[in-house]
Amino acid sequence: MKNLIIASALMIILSGCSALDGLVYRIDIPQGNYLEQRDIDKLRINMSKAQVEFVMGTPVAANVFRHDVWHYIFNMNAGTSAADNFQSYVLLRFENDRLLSYEGTFERPANFDTPLDQ
């Protein structure tokens, strides 16, 4: 009986250890706007907000005080390893409802400074 109690106590204590984390499946948790470089490459200066929304989708974070700045943010929390976590973002600025500038973790589009009208 003493061995059974010791074994049970040992199992309870070890069940809280992180050494067993490899046996537990954890899902990947994607949050935000998933974008790829090919989406970013479609952006051009002077695009209307409607055109940008068609290409990129609705921004994940709307700024209540500045309607001329759109934020696209993506976080991937990998369940398997913290080393696989990543974040990407795109910040677009508008002036008079026309795309003015681009910032982000993706490469700047090669043709960004060429308006669609040309």
Buried (B, 14 or more C-beta within 10 A) or exposed (E): EEEEEEEEEEEEEEEEEEEEEEEEEEEEEEEBBEBEEEBBBBBBBBBBBEBBEEBBEEBBEEEEEEEBBBBBBBBBBBEEEEEEEEEBBBBBEBEEEBBBEBEBBBEBBEBBEEEEEE
